[in-house]
């Protein structure tokens, strides 16, 4: 959170940097993140994920994740300044406007898939196989959010929350 606040205050998140700067930010963040995370993963893997070295490898994997996040931020900002800007806004803005609905939907979907009250897939899928779960959920949520927000002013949970906040039923239509 502090990192995000610092990026916002410095003008990075508010569009204060040009496309070239954002691209460099992405490249540096992704390069350092992949290198550090990769080293932590390799270290843990070389020691068969033993508890003696688990925290050392884990430290570097988590440190690398910070740089990866910075790289992702730079990548998104770089894309948002380019020719795909309107396409990204059209398809991703509805996700942001329905963030709570999508978060709760992901929680219900994933706990149903992974835990015993559902399909019990927890620890039976490898990391690569998890992408076969994650990507379809993302695609469905992107499509569903776009469809919903084209017809309604708020996501369903956001509508309920807003209605409770203002103590009156909010309009559905935009």
Biotite code that builds the C-alpha atoms (Angstrom):
import biotite.structure as struc

atoms = struc.array([
    struc.Atom([0.000, 0.000, 0.000], chain_id="A", res_id=1, res_name="UNK", atom_name="CA", element="C"),
    struc.Atom([2.817, 2.389, 0.846], chain_id="A", res_id=2, res_name="UNK", atom_name="CA", element="C"),
    struc.Atom([4.487, 1.596, -2.462], chain_id="A", res_id=3, res_name="UNK", atom_name="CA", element="C"),
    struc.Atom([1.250, 2.412, -4.277], chain_id="A", res_id=4, res_name="UNK", atom_name="CA", element="C"),
    struc.Atom([0.892, 5.676, -2.392], chain_id="A", res_id=5, res_name="UNK", atom_name="CA", element="C"),
    struc.Atom([4.455, 6.610, -3.272], chain_id="A", res_id=6, res_name="UNK", atom_name="CA", element="C"),
    struc.Atom([3.894, 5.803, -6.948], chain_id="A", res_id=7, res_name="UNK", atom_name="CA", element="C"),
    struc.Atom([0.728, 7.898, -6.948], chain_id="A", res_id=8, res_name="UNK", atom_name="CA", element="C"),
    struc.Atom([2.356, 10.871, -5.185], chain_id="A", res_id=9, res_name="UNK", atom_name="CA", element="C"),
    struc.Atom([5.305, 10.795, -7.591], chain_id="A", res_id=10, res_name="UNK", atom_name="CA", element="C"),
    struc.Atom([2.955, 10.969, -10.579], chain_id="A", res_id=11, res_name="UNK", atom_name="CA", element="C"),
    struc.Atom([3.571, 7.443, -11.858], chain_id="A", res_id=12, res_name="UNK", atom_name="CA", element="C"),
    struc.Atom([0.028, 6.143, -11.282], chain_id="A", res_id=13, res_name="UNK", atom_name="CA", element="C"),
    struc.Atom([-1.687, 9.379, -12.263], chain_id="A", res_id=14, res_name="UNK", atom_name="CA", element="C"),
    struc.Atom([-0.320, 9.350, -15.808], chain_id="A", res_id=15, res_name="UNK", atom_name="CA", element="C"),
    struc.Atom([2.466, 11.834, -15.139], chain_id="A", res_id=16, res_name="UNK", atom_name="CA", element="C"),
    struc.Atom([5.123, 9.826, -16.972], chain_id="A", res_id=17, res_name="UNK", atom_name="CA", element="C"),
    struc.Atom([5.485, 9.355, -20.704], chain_id="A", res_id=18, res_name="UNK", atom_name="CA", element="C"),
    struc.Atom([5.196, 6.050, -22.540], chain_id="A", res_id=19, res_name="UNK", atom_name="CA", element="C"),
    struc.Atom([8.959, 5.570, -22.836], chain_id="A", res_id=20, res_name="UNK", atom_name="CA", element="C"),
    struc.Atom([9.449, 6.006, -19.084], chain_id="A", res_id=21, res_name="UNK", atom_name="CA", element="C"),
    struc.Atom([6.627, 3.527, -18.358], chain_id="A", res_id=22, res_name="UNK", atom_name="CA", element="C"),
    struc.Atom([8.189, 1.011, -20.749], chain_id="A", res_id=23, res_name="UNK", atom_name="CA", element="C"),
    struc.Atom([11.553, 1.301, -19.029], chain_id="A", res_id=24, res_name="UNK", atom_name="CA", element="C"),
    struc.Atom([9.884, 0.984, -15.638], chain_id="A", res_id=25, res_name="UNK", atom_name="CA", element="C"),
    struc.Atom([8.159, -2.190, -16.846], chain_id="A", res_id=26, res_name="UNK", atom_name="CA", element="C"),
    struc.Atom([11.332, -3.638, -18.319], chain_id="A", res_id=27, res_name="UNK", atom_name="CA", element="C"),
    struc.Atom([13.420, -3.006, -15.203], chain_id="A", res_id=28, res_name="UNK", atom_name="CA", element="C"),
    struc.Atom([10.705, -4.254, -12.831], chain_id="A", res_id=29, res_name="UNK", atom_name="CA", element="C"),
    struc.Atom([10.011, -7.419, -14.807], chain_id="A", res_id=30, res_name="UNK", atom_name="CA", element="C"),
    struc.Atom([13.695, -8.177, -15.355], chain_id="A", res_id=31, res_name="UNK", atom_name="CA", element="C"),
    struc.Atom([14.651, -7.744, -11.690], chain_id="A", res_id=32, res_name="UNK", atom_name="CA", element="C"),
    struc.Atom([11.492, -9.474, -10.508], chain_id="A", res_id=33, res_name="UNK", atom_name="CA", element="C"),
    struc.Atom([11.955, -12.508, -12.705], chain_id="A", res_id=34, res_name="UNK", atom_name="CA", element="C"),
    struc.Atom([15.644, -12.759, -11.822], chain_id="A", res_id=35, res_name="UNK", atom_name="CA", element="C"),
    struc.Atom([15.151, -12.493, -8.058], chain_id="A", res_id=36, res_name="UNK", atom_name="CA", element="C"),
    struc.Atom([12.041, -14.668, -7.949], chain_id="A", res_id=37, res_name="UNK", atom_name="CA", element="C"),
    struc.Atom([13.657, -17.186, -10.271], chain_id="A", res_id=38, res_name="UNK", atom_name="CA", element="C"),
    struc.Atom([16.731, -17.376, -8.063], chain_id="A", res_id=39, res_name="UNK", atom_name="CA", element="C"),
    struc.Atom([14.561, -17.936, -4.967], chain_id="A", res_id=40, res_name="UNK", atom_name="CA", element="C"),
    struc.Atom([12.597, -20.628, -6.755], chain_id="A", res_id=41, res_name="UNK", atom_name="CA", element="C"),
    struc.Atom([15.749, -22.299, -8.063], chain_id="A", res_id=42, res_name="UNK", atom_name="CA", element="C"),
    struc.Atom([17.367, -22.193, -4.625], chain_id="A", res_id=43, res_name="UNK", atom_name="CA", element="C"),
    struc.Atom([14.343, -23.833, -3.002], chain_id="A", res_id=44, res_name="UNK", atom_name="CA", element="C"),
    struc.Atom([14.063, -26.379, -5.819], chain_id="A", res_id=45, res_name="UNK", atom_name="CA", element="C"),
    struc.Atom([17.778, -27.272, -5.592], chain_id="A", res_id=46, res_name="UNK", atom_name="CA", element="C"),
    struc.Atom([17.325, -28.011, -1.879], chain_id="A", res_id=47, res_name="UNK", atom_name="CA", element="C"),
    struc.Atom([14.166, -30.050, -2.491], chain_id="A", res_id=48, res_name="UNK", atom_name="CA", element="C"),
    struc.Atom([12.023, -27.411, -0.741], chain_id="A", res_id=49, res_name="UNK", atom_name="CA", element="C"),
    struc.Atom([13.430, -28.475, 2.649], chain_id="A", res_id=50, res_name="UNK", atom_name="CA", element="C"),
    struc.Atom([12.411, -26.438, 5.679], chain_id="A", res_id=51, res_name="UNK", atom_name="CA", element="C"),
    struc.Atom([16.031, -25.495, 6.377], chain_id="A", res_id=52, res_name="UNK", atom_name="CA", element="C"),
    struc.Atom([16.213, -23.398, 3.211], chain_id="A", res_id=53, res_name="UNK", atom_name="CA", element="C"),
    struc.Atom([12.512, -22.759, 2.621], chain_id="A", res_id=54, res_name="UNK", atom_name="CA", element="C"),
    struc.Atom([12.574, -19.319, 4.225], chain_id="A", res_id=55, res_name="UNK", atom_name="CA", element="C"),
    struc.Atom([15.687, -18.200, 2.359], chain_id="A", res_id=56, res_name="UNK", atom_name="CA", element="C"),
    struc.Atom([14.193, -19.103, -1.000], chain_id="A", res_id=57, res_name="UNK", atom_name="CA", element="C"),
    struc.Atom([10.842, -17.697, 0.121], chain_id="A", res_id=58, res_name="UNK", atom_name="CA", element="C"),
    struc.Atom([12.425, -14.384, 1.053], chain_id="A", res_id=59, res_name="UNK", atom_name="CA", element="C"),
    struc.Atom([13.821, -13.971, -2.456], chain_id="A", res_id=60, res_name="UNK", atom_name="CA", element="C"),
    struc.Atom([10.583, -15.123, -4.084], chain_id="A", res_id=61, res_name="UNK", atom_name="CA", element="C"),
    struc.Atom([8.652, -12.502, -2.108], chain_id="A", res_id=62, res_name="UNK", atom_name="CA", element="C"),
    struc.Atom([11.228, -9.789, -2.733], chain_id="A", res_id=63, res_name="UNK", atom_name="CA", element="C"),
    struc.Atom([11.074, -10.559, -6.440], chain_id="A", res_id=64, res_name="UNK", atom_name="CA", element="C"),
    struc.Atom([7.290, -10.261, -6.353], chain_id="A", res_id=65, res_name="UNK", atom_name="CA", element="C"),
    struc.Atom([7.601, -6.589, -5.366], chain_id="A", res_id=66, res_name="UNK", atom_name="CA", element="C"),
    struc.Atom([9.644, -5.913, -8.493], chain_id="A", res_id=67, res_name="UNK", atom_name="CA", element="C"),
    struc.Atom([7.249, -8.007, -10.590], chain_id="A", res_id=68, res_name="UNK", atom_name="CA", element="C"),
    struc.Atom([4.343, -5.877, -9.352], chain_id="A", res_id=69, res_name="UNK", atom_name="CA", element="C"),
    struc.Atom([6.256, -2.751, -10.358], chain_id="A", res_id=70, res_name="UNK", atom_name="CA", element="C"),
    struc.Atom([6.874, -4.330, -13.750], chain_id="A", res_id=71, res_name="UNK", atom_name="CA", element="C"),
    struc.Atom([3.190, -5.149, -14.121], chain_id="A", res_id=72, res_name="UNK", atom_name="CA", element="C"),
    struc.Atom([2.263, -1.572, -13.205], chain_id="A", res_id=73, res_name="UNK", atom_name="CA", element="C"),
    struc.Atom([4.720, -0.224, -15.766], chain_id="A", res_id=74, res_name="UNK", atom_name="CA", element="C"),
    struc.Atom([3.398, -2.656, -18.391], chain_id="A", res_id=75, res_name="UNK", atom_name="CA", element="C"),
    struc.Atom([-0.200, -1.640, -17.824], chain_id="A", res_id=76, res_name="UNK", atom_name="CA", element="C"),
    struc.Atom([0.696, 2.045, -17.902], chain_id="A", res_id=77, res_name="UNK", atom_name="CA", element="C"),
    struc.Atom([2.703, 1.484, -21.082], chain_id="A", res_id=78, res_name="UNK", atom_name="CA", element="C"),
    struc.Atom([-0.226, -0.305, -22.708], chain_id="A", res_id=79, res_name="UNK", atom_name="CA", element="C"),
    struc.Atom([-2.631, 2.407, -21.576], chain_id="A", res_id=80, res_name="UNK", atom_name="CA", element="C"),
    struc.Atom([-0.623, 5.025, -23.426], chain_id="A", res_id=81, res_name="UNK", atom_name="CA", element="C"),
    struc.Atom([-0.535, 3.053, -26.655], chain_id="A", res_id=82, res_name="UNK", atom_name="CA", element="C"),
    struc.Atom([-2.941, 2.177, -29.422], chain_id="A", res_id=83, res_name="UNK", atom_name="CA", element="C"),
    struc.Atom([-4.823, -0.375, -27.304], chain_id="A", res_id=84, res_name="UNK", atom_name="CA", element="C"),
    struc.Atom([-5.874, 2.241, -24.748], chain_id="A", res_id=85, res_name="UNK", atom_name="CA", element="C"),
    struc.Atom([-9.515, 2.458, -25.808], chain_id="A", res_id=86, res_name="UNK", atom_name="CA", element="C"),
    struc.Atom([-9.788, -1.328, -26.084], chain_id="A", res_id=87, res_name="UNK", atom_name="CA", element="C"),
    struc.Atom([-8.371, -1.797, -22.566], chain_id="A", res_id=88, res_name="UNK", atom_name="CA", element="C"),
    struc.Atom([-10.666, 0.863, -21.147], chain_id="A", res_id=89, res_name="UNK", atom_name="CA", element="C"),
    struc.Atom([-13.701, -0.672, -22.809], chain_id="A", res_id=90, res_name="UNK", atom_name="CA", element="C"),
    struc.Atom([-13.010, -4.176, -21.471], chain_id="A", res_id=91, res_name="UNK", atom_name="CA", element="C"),
    struc.Atom([-11.206, -3.616, -18.159], chain_id="A", res_id=92, res_name="UNK", atom_name="CA", element="C"),
    struc.Atom([-13.023, -0.587, -16.732], chain_id="A", res_id=93, res_name="UNK", atom_name="CA", element="C"),
    struc.Atom([-16.148, -2.674, -16.003], chain_id="A", res_id=94, res_name="UNK", atom_name="CA", element="C"),
    struc.Atom([-13.979, -5.009, -13.881], chain_id="A", res_id=95, res_name="UNK", atom_name="CA", element="C"),
    struc.Atom([-12.926, -2.073, -11.723], chain_id="A", res_id=96, res_name="UNK", atom_name="CA", element="C"),
    struc.Atom([-16.485, -0.827, -11.399], chain_id="A", res_id=97, res_name="UNK", atom_name="CA", element="C"),
    struc.Atom([-17.536, -4.303, -10.213], chain_id="A", res_id=98, res_name="UNK", atom_name="CA", element="C"),
    struc.Atom([-14.475, -5.068, -8.082], chain_id="A", res_id=99, res_name="UNK", atom_name="CA", element="C"),
    struc.Atom([-16.342, -6.275, -5.000], chain_id="A", res_id=100, res_name="UNK", atom_name="CA", element="C"),
    struc.Atom([-18.750, -8.415, -7.037], chain_id="A", res_id=101, res_name="UNK", atom_name="CA", element="C"),
    struc.Atom([-15.862, -9.992, -8.955], chain_id="A", res_id=102, res_name="UNK", atom_name="CA", element="C"),
    struc.Atom([-13.839, -10.563, -5.787], chain_id="A", res_id=103, res_name="UNK", atom_name="CA", element="C"),
    struc.Atom([-16.721, -12.330, -4.077], chain_id="A", res_id=104, res_name="UNK", atom_name="CA", element="C"),
    struc.Atom([-17.510, -14.324, -7.235], chain_id="A", res_id=105, res_name="UNK", atom_name="CA", element="C"),
    struc.Atom([-13.887, -15.490, -7.462], chain_id="A", res_id=106, res_name="UNK", atom_name="CA", element="C"),
    struc.Atom([-14.004, -16.499, -3.803], chain_id="A", res_id=107, res_name="UNK", atom_name="CA", element="C"),
    struc.Atom([-17.146, -18.586, -4.293], chain_id="A", res_id=108, res_name="UNK", atom_name="CA", element="C"),
    struc.Atom([-15.900, -20.147, -7.553], chain_id="A", res_id=109, res_name="UNK", atom_name="CA", element="C"),
    struc.Atom([-12.422, -20.982, -6.286], chain_id="A", res_id=110, res_name="UNK", atom_name="CA", element="C"),
    struc.Atom([-13.449, -22.301, -2.879], chain_id="A", res_id=111, res_name="UNK", atom_name="CA", element="C"),
    struc.Atom([-16.032, -24.476, -4.624], chain_id="A", res_id=112, res_name="UNK", atom_name="CA", element="C"),
    struc.Atom([-13.392, -25.810, -6.993], chain_id="A", res_id=113, res_name="UNK", atom_name="CA", element="C"),
    struc.Atom([-10.638, -26.255, -4.422], chain_id="A", res_id=114, res_name="UNK", atom_name="CA", element="C"),
    struc.Atom([-12.188, -27.248, -1.104], chain_id="A", res_id=115, res_name="UNK", atom_name="CA", element="C"),
    struc.Atom([-14.089, -30.273, 0.156], chain_id="A", res_id=116, res_name="UNK", atom_name="CA", element="C"),
    struc.Atom([-17.545, -28.707, -0.042], chain_id="A", res_id=117, res_name="UNK", atom_name="CA", element="C"),
    struc.Atom([-17.022, -28.611, -3.811], chain_id="A", res_id=118, res_name="UNK", atom_name="CA", element="C"),
    struc.Atom([-14.689, -30.509, -6.091], chain_id="A", res_id=119, res_name="UNK", atom_name="CA", element="C"),
    struc.Atom([-11.728, -30.789, -3.686], chain_id="A", res_id=120, res_name="UNK", atom_name="CA", element="C"),
    struc.Atom([-9.020, -29.957, -6.227], chain_id="A", res_id=121, res_name="UNK", atom_name="CA", element="C"),
    struc.Atom([-6.724, -28.270, -3.695], chain_id="A", res_id=122, res_name="UNK", atom_name="CA", element="C"),
    struc.Atom([-3.136, -29.560, -4.065], chain_id="A", res_id=123, res_name="UNK", atom_name="CA", element="C"),
    struc.Atom([-4.146, -31.906, -6.884], chain_id="A", res_id=124, res_name="UNK", atom_name="CA", element="C"),
    struc.Atom([-3.301, -29.415, -9.646], chain_id="A", res_id=125, res_name="UNK", atom_name="CA", element="C"),
    struc.Atom([0.195, -28.312, -10.581], chain_id="A", res_id=126, res_name="UNK", atom_name="CA", element="C"),
    struc.Atom([1.138, -24.677, -11.096], chain_id="A", res_id=127, res_name="UNK", atom_name="CA", element="C"),
    struc.Atom([0.757, -24.930, -14.869], chain_id="A", res_id=128, res_name="UNK", atom_name="CA", element="C"),
    struc.Atom([-2.606, -26.675, -14.537], chain_id="A", res_id=129, res_name="UNK", atom_name="CA", element="C"),
    struc.Atom([-3.882, -23.864, -12.315], chain_id="A", res_id=130, res_name="UNK", atom_name="CA", element="C"),
    struc.Atom([-3.689, -21.561, -15.325], chain_id="A", res_id=131, res_name="UNK", atom_name="CA", element="C"),
    struc.Atom([-6.409, -23.741, -16.851], chain_id="A", res_id=132, res_name="UNK", atom_name="CA", element="C"),
    struc.Atom([-8.577, -22.675, -13.916], chain_id="A", res_id=133, res_name="UNK", atom_name="CA", element="C"),
    struc.Atom([-7.474, -19.046, -13.574], chain_id="A", res_id=134, res_name="UNK", atom_name="CA", element="C"),
    struc.Atom([-7.631, -17.885, -17.202], chain_id="A", res_id=135, res_name="UNK", atom_name="CA", element="C"),
    struc.Atom([-11.199, -19.104, -17.873], chain_id="A", res_id=136, res_name="UNK", atom_name="CA", element="C"),
    struc.Atom([-12.382, -17.418, -14.664], chain_id="A", res_id=137, res_name="UNK", atom_name="CA", element="C"),
    struc.Atom([-10.756, -14.155, -15.799], chain_id="A", res_id=138, res_name="UNK", atom_name="CA", element="C"),
    struc.Atom([-12.249, -14.401, -19.267], chain_id="A", res_id=139, res_name="UNK", atom_name="CA", element="C"),
    struc.Atom([-15.731, -15.125, -17.931], chain_id="A", res_id=140, res_name="UNK", atom_name="CA", element="C"),
    struc.Atom([-15.474, -12.259, -15.445], chain_id="A", res_id=141, res_name="UNK", atom_name="CA", element="C"),
    struc.Atom([-14.271, -9.822, -18.107], chain_id="A", res_id=142, res_name="UNK", atom_name="CA", element="C"),
    struc.Atom([-17.117, -10.778, -20.446], chain_id="A", res_id=143, res_name="UNK", atom_name="CA", element="C"),
    struc.Atom([-19.742, -10.857, -17.697], chain_id="A", res_id=144, res_name="UNK", atom_name="CA", element="C"),
    struc.Atom([-18.617, -7.519, -16.249], chain_id="A", res_id=145, res_name="UNK", atom_name="CA", element="C"),
    struc.Atom([-18.728, -5.846, -19.659], chain_id="A", res_id=146, res_name="UNK", atom_name="CA", element="C"),
    struc.Atom([-22.181, -7.308, -20.354], chain_id="A", res_id=147, res_name="UNK", atom_name="CA", element="C"),
    struc.Atom([-23.510, -6.264, -16.940], chain_id="A", res_id=148, res_name="UNK", atom_name="CA", element="C"),
    struc.Atom([-22.104, -2.734, -16.961], chain_id="A", res_id=149, res_name="UNK", atom_name="CA", element="C"),
    struc.Atom([-23.485, -2.110, -20.452], chain_id="A", res_id=150, res_name="UNK", atom_name="CA", element="C"),
    struc.Atom([-26.935, -2.601, -18.913], chain_id="A", res_id=151, res_name="UNK", atom_name="CA", element="C"),
    struc.Atom([-26.646, -1.472, -15.294], chain_id="A", res_id=152, res_name="UNK", atom_name="CA", element="C"),
    struc.Atom([-25.205, 1.459, -13.349], chain_id="A", res_id=153, res_name="UNK", atom_name="CA", element="C"),
    struc.Atom([-23.506, -0.701, -10.707], chain_id="A", res_id=154, res_name="UNK", atom_name="CA", element="C"),
    struc.Atom([-22.439, -4.267, -10.113], chain_id="A", res_id=155, res_name="UNK", atom_name="CA", element="C"),
    struc.Atom([-24.983, -6.264, -8.102], chain_id="A", res_id=156, res_name="UNK", atom_name="CA", element="C"),
    struc.Atom([-23.006, -6.227, -4.841], chain_id="A", res_id=157, res_name="UNK", atom_name="CA", element="C"),
    struc.Atom([-21.958, -2.596, -5.398], chain_id="A", res_id=158, res_name="UNK", atom_name="CA", element="C"),
    struc.Atom([-25.634, -1.729, -5.950], chain_id="A", res_id=159, res_name="UNK", atom_name="CA", element="C"),
    struc.Atom([-26.595, -3.379, -2.657], chain_id="A", res_id=160, res_name="UNK", atom_name="CA", element="C"),
    struc.Atom([-23.732, -1.755, -0.793], chain_id="A", res_id=161, res_name="UNK", atom_name="CA", element="C"),
    struc.Atom([-24.557, 1.675, -2.230], chain_id="A", res_id=162, res_name="UNK", atom_name="CA", element="C"),
    struc.Atom([-28.258, 1.231, -1.418], chain_id="A", res_id=163, res_name="UNK", atom_name="CA", element="C"),
    struc.Atom([-27.382, 0.371, 2.190], chain_id="A", res_id=164, res_name="UNK", atom_name="CA", element="C"),
    struc.Atom([-24.951, 3.278, 2.414], chain_id="A", res_id=165, res_name="UNK", atom_name="CA", element="C"),
    struc.Atom([-27.503, 5.867, 1.229], chain_id="A", res_id=166, res_name="UNK", atom_name="CA", element="C"),
    struc.Atom([-30.497, 4.143, 2.911], chain_id="A", res_id=167, res_name="UNK", atom_name="CA", element="C"),
    struc.Atom([-32.461, 4.154, -0.340], chain_id="A", res_id=168, res_name="UNK", atom_name="CA", element="C"),
    struc.Atom([-32.703, 1.867, -3.349], chain_id="A", res_id=169, res_name="UNK", atom_name="CA", element="C"),
    struc.Atom([-30.321, 2.984, -6.079], chain_id="A", res_id=170, res_name="UNK", atom_name="CA", element="C"),
    struc.Atom([-31.358, 2.942, -9.753], chain_id="A", res_id=171, res_name="UNK", atom_name="CA", element="C"),
    struc.Atom([-30.233, -0.062, -11.829], chain_id="A", res_id=172, res_name="UNK", atom_name="CA", element="C"),
    struc.Atom([-29.988, 1.679, -15.180], chain_id="A", res_id=173, res_name="UNK", atom_name="CA", element="C"),
    struc.Atom([-26.999, 3.878, -16.052], chain_id="A", res_id=174, res_name="UNK", atom_name="CA", element="C"),
])
